[in-house]
Amino acid sequence: MDGILAEIRKIPPVTRFLCVSTLAVTFPERMNLVSAYKLIYTFNFVFKKLQVWRLYTSFFIAGSGIQVIFDLVMLYRNGEQLETGPYSRRSADLAYQLFFACGLIIVATVPIDGILFFHPLLVCLTYLSSSLAPPGAQTSLMGIVTIPVKYLPYVIIVMDIFMGGPRYAAQAVAGAVVGHFWWWGVWGSQLGSRGGVLHRYASAPAWLRNLVGEGNIPPPPPGEVSANSGGGIHIVPPRRTLATGSGSGSNGNTRSSGHNWGAGRTLGSS
């Protein structure tokens, strides 16, 4: 048991919170220990009857059957890539920004009468993670086909249309819209930019930094993205040809940037 807890503690804090919350809310509901009716979001119950826990539980009811496994894997993958990449040493900032993103998801799903927000949240994180991935990064869809990671949110939306219908896809669209606004507002429109129009307001307060154990860790500028941020399959550049002599063109000696195997000998020579 101690070993399991130690491994869980190695998971970045925001990712750990998201995954544990999903298990804690989804499992009792799927086992019929708690009625889903008591967990979903409805405006009247939340703001008139003050059943505020619905604001939390409505974000963590994942899919049913084997779908819940894929949901958890994708949730962990996106969260871990964000916290070890562009939000490295900035988990508090991620939590702070995620709080407002969840509020925007609730607003964005009002036209479709949204009552569950796990899927929009998942697509939102997928969009942000994909947008912050390095150029050329790729990802695999269930180990079958490899695509550029920047297209992953759109592929999810198309799959939702065929598998869940227009209403289910509309939830994904709402999540993608919030994810785009998050990326544009906090990070700017280009990888490595100094940040978007909201980046100066995107830093977590001191109490939240202390809560996640980052109170004494100086964060990098909120608009900076690590060159190796994001996950998926990274493109490896070809070897460069380096000049070793003072000459140029055909007179200059060149060598590969790889291992030097020596000049060798012609077969049959002594």
C-alpha positions in Angstrom: 0.0 0.0 0.0 2.8 2.4 0.8 4.3 1.7 -2.6 1.0 2.6 -4.3 0.7 5.8 -2.4 4.3 6.7 -3.2 3.6 6.3 -6.9 0.4 8.3 -6.7 2.3 11.1 -5.0 4.7 11.2 -8.0 1.8 12.3 -10.2 1.8 16.1 -10.6 -0.7 17.7 -8.2 -3.3 19.1 -10.6 -3.3 15.9 -12.7 -3.6 13.8 -9.5 -6.6 15.9 -8.4 -8.3 15.5 -11.7 -7.8 11.8 -11.9 -8.7 11.0 -8.3 -11.8 13.2 -8.5 -12.9 11.4 -11.6 -12.6 8.0 -9.9 -14.2 9.3 -6.7 -17.2 10.6 -8.5 -17.6 8.2 -11.4 -17.1 4.9 -9.5 -20.0 5.4 -6.9 -22.3 6.6 -9.7 -21.6 3.7 -12.0 -22.0 1.2 -9.1 -25.4 2.8 -8.3 -24.2 3.8 -4.9 -25.2 7.4 -5.6 -27.8 8.6 -8.0 -26.5 10.6 -11.0 -29.5 13.0 -10.4 -27.8 14.2 -7.3 -24.5 14.9 -9.1 -25.5 16.6 -12.3 -25.5 20.4 -12.7 -28.8 22.3 -12.8 -29.1 26.0 -12.3 -32.0 25.9 -9.9 -30.5 23.3 -7.6 -27.1 25.0 -7.5 -28.1 28.7 -7.1 -31.6 28.5 -5.6 -31.3 25.4 -3.3 -27.5 26.0 -2.8 -26.5 22.4 -3.7 -23.1 23.8 -4.6 -21.4 20.4 -4.7 -23.0 19.9 -8.1 -20.5 22.4 -9.5 -17.8 20.0 -8.6 -19.4 16.6 -9.3 -20.7 17.5 -12.7 -17.2 17.9 -14.0 -16.1 14.4 -13.0 -18.6 11.9 -14.2 -16.7 10.1 -17.0 -18.1 7.7 -19.7 -19.5 4.3 -19.0 -18.0 0.9 -19.6 -14.7 0.8 -21.3 -15.0 4.4 -22.3 -14.1 5.4 -18.7 -10.7 3.9 -19.2 -10.0 5.9 -22.3 -11.3 9.0 -20.6 -8.9 8.5 -17.6 -5.9 7.8 -19.8 -6.5 10.9 -21.9 -7.1 13.0 -18.8 -3.9 11.8 -17.2 -2.0 12.2 -20.5 -3.1 15.8 -21.0 -2.6 16.9 -17.4 0.8 15.3 -17.1 2.0 16.8 -20.3 0.9 20.3 -19.3 2.4 20.0 -15.8 5.8 18.6 -17.0 5.9 20.9 -20.0 4.6 24.4 -20.3 3.3 24.4 -16.7 6.5 22.9 -15.2 6.9 24.4 -11.7 3.6 26.2 -12.3 1.0 23.7 -11.2 -0.7 26.5 -9.1 -1.1 28.6 -12.2 -2.6 25.7 -14.0 -5.1 25.1 -11.2 -6.0 28.8 -11.1 -6.5 29.0 -14.8 -8.4 25.8 -14.9 -10.9 27.1 -12.3 -11.9 29.9 -14.7 -11.9 27.6 -17.7 -14.5 25.4 -15.8 -16.6 28.5 -15.3 -16.4 29.3 -19.0 -17.4 25.7 -19.9 -20.6 26.1 -17.8 -21.4 29.3 -19.7 -20.5 27.9 -23.1 -22.8 24.9 -22.6 -25.8 26.9 -21.6 -27.3 26.9 -25.2 -27.3 23.1 -25.2 -28.5 22.8 -21.6 -25.3 21.2 -20.3 -25.6 19.1 -17.1 -22.4 17.2 -17.3 -19.0 18.8 -18.1 -16.4 16.1 -18.1 -16.2 15.7 -21.8 -16.0 19.5 -22.5 -13.3 19.7 -19.8 -11.4 16.8 -21.4 -11.5 18.4 -24.9 -10.5 21.8 -23.4 -7.4 20.3 -21.9 -6.7 18.4 -25.1 -6.9 21.6 -27.1 -4.6 23.5 -24.8 -2.1 20.6 -24.6 -2.1 20.2 -28.4 -1.7 23.9 -29.1 1.3 24.1 -26.7 3.0 20.9 -28.2 6.2 21.5 -30.1 6.0 21.9 -33.9 5.9 18.5 -35.6 4.7 16.6 -32.6 2.4 13.7 -33.4 0.1 11.4 -31.5 -1.4 8.0 -32.0 -5.2 7.3 -32.0 -5.6 4.0 -30.1 -2.4 2.7 -31.6 -4.0 2.6 -35.1 -3.1 5.8 -36.9 -0.7 8.6 -36.2 -1.7 12.2 -36.8 -0.2 15.7 -36.0 -1.1 16.4 -32.4 -2.5 19.8 -33.3 -5.4 18.1 -35.1 -6.4 15.9 -32.2 -9.2 18.1 -30.8 -10.9 18.3 -34.3 -10.6 14.5 -34.7 -12.3 14.1 -31.4 -15.2 16.4 -32.5 -15.6 14.4 -35.7 -15.6 11.1 -33.9 -18.2 12.5 -31.4 -20.5 13.3 -34.3 -20.6 9.7 -35.5 -20.4 8.0 -32.1 -22.6 10.3 -29.9 -24.6 12.5 -32.3 -24.7 16.3 -32.8 -25.5 17.1 -29.1 -22.5 15.2 -27.8 -20.3 16.8 -30.4 -21.6 20.2 -29.4 -20.2 19.6 -25.9 -16.8 18.9 -27.4 -17.1 22.1 -29.5 -17.8 24.1 -26.4 -14.7 22.6 -24.7 -12.6 23.4 -27.8 -13.8 27.0 -27.8 -12.9 27.4 -24.2 -9.5 25.7 -24.8 -8.8 28.1 -27.7 -9.7 31.1 -25.6 -7.4 29.8 -22.9 -4.5 29.3 -25.3 -5.0 32.6 -27.0 -5.6 34.6 -23.9 -2.9 33.3 -21.7 -0.2 32.0 -24.1 -0.7 34.1 -27.2 -1.1 32.9 -30.8 2.4 31.5 -31.3 4.6 28.9 -29.5 7.3 30.7 -27.5 5.5 34.0 -27.4 5.6 36.2 -24.4 2.0 35.6 -23.6 -1.5 36.6 -24.6 -3.7 39.5 -23.5 -4.6 37.8 -20.2 -1.2 36.4 -19.2 -0.6 39.1 -16.6 -3.7 38.0 -14.8 -3.0 34.3 -15.1 -0.7 33.9 -12.1 -2.0 32.1 -9.0 -2.3 33.9 -5.7 0.2 33.1 -3.0 -2.2 31.0 -0.9 -2.7 28.6 -3.9 1.0 28.4 -4.6 1.6 27.4 -0.9 -1.2 24.9 -1.1 0.5 23.0 -4.0 3.9 23.4 -2.4 5.2 26.0 -4.8 5.4 28.9 -2.4 9.2 29.1 -2.5 9.7 28.1 -6.1 10.2 31.1 -8.5 8.0 30.3 -11.6 9.2 31.0 -15.1 7.4 33.9 -17.0 3.8 32.8 -17.7 4.2 33.4 -21.4 7.2 31.2 -21.9 6.8 27.7 -23.3 9.5 25.1 -22.9 11.0 24.0 -26.2 10.3 20.4 -25.3 6.8 21.0 -23.9 4.0 18.8 -25.0 4.0 15.1 -25.6 3.4 12.7 -28.4 5.9 11.5 -31.0 8.6 14.2 -31.4 10.2 14.8 -34.8 14.0 14.1 -34.7 15.9 16.5 -37.0 18.3 14.9 -39.5 22.0 15.0 -38.9 23.8 18.2 -39.8 26.9 18.4 -41.9 29.6 20.3 -40.0 32.6 22.0 -41.7 35.9 21.0 -40.1 38.3 22.9 -42.3 38.8 26.6 -43.1 37.9 26.1 -46.8 34.4 26.1 -48.2 32.6 24.2 -50.9 34.5 21.2 -52.4 37.8 22.2 -50.7 36.4 22.1 -47.2 36.3 18.9 -45.1 33.0 17.9 -43.8 31.8 15.4 -41.3 28.5 14.1 -39.9 27.4 15.3 -36.5 26.9 11.6 -35.6 29.6 9.1 -34.3 32.9 9.2 -36.1 33.6 5.6 -37.1 37.1 6.3 -38.6 38.4 6.2 -42.2 38.3 2.3 -42.4 40.2 0.2 -44.9 39.3 -1.1 -48.3 38.4 -4.8 -48.4 41.4 -6.9 -49.3 44.0 -4.2 -48.4 46.8 -5.2 -46.0 
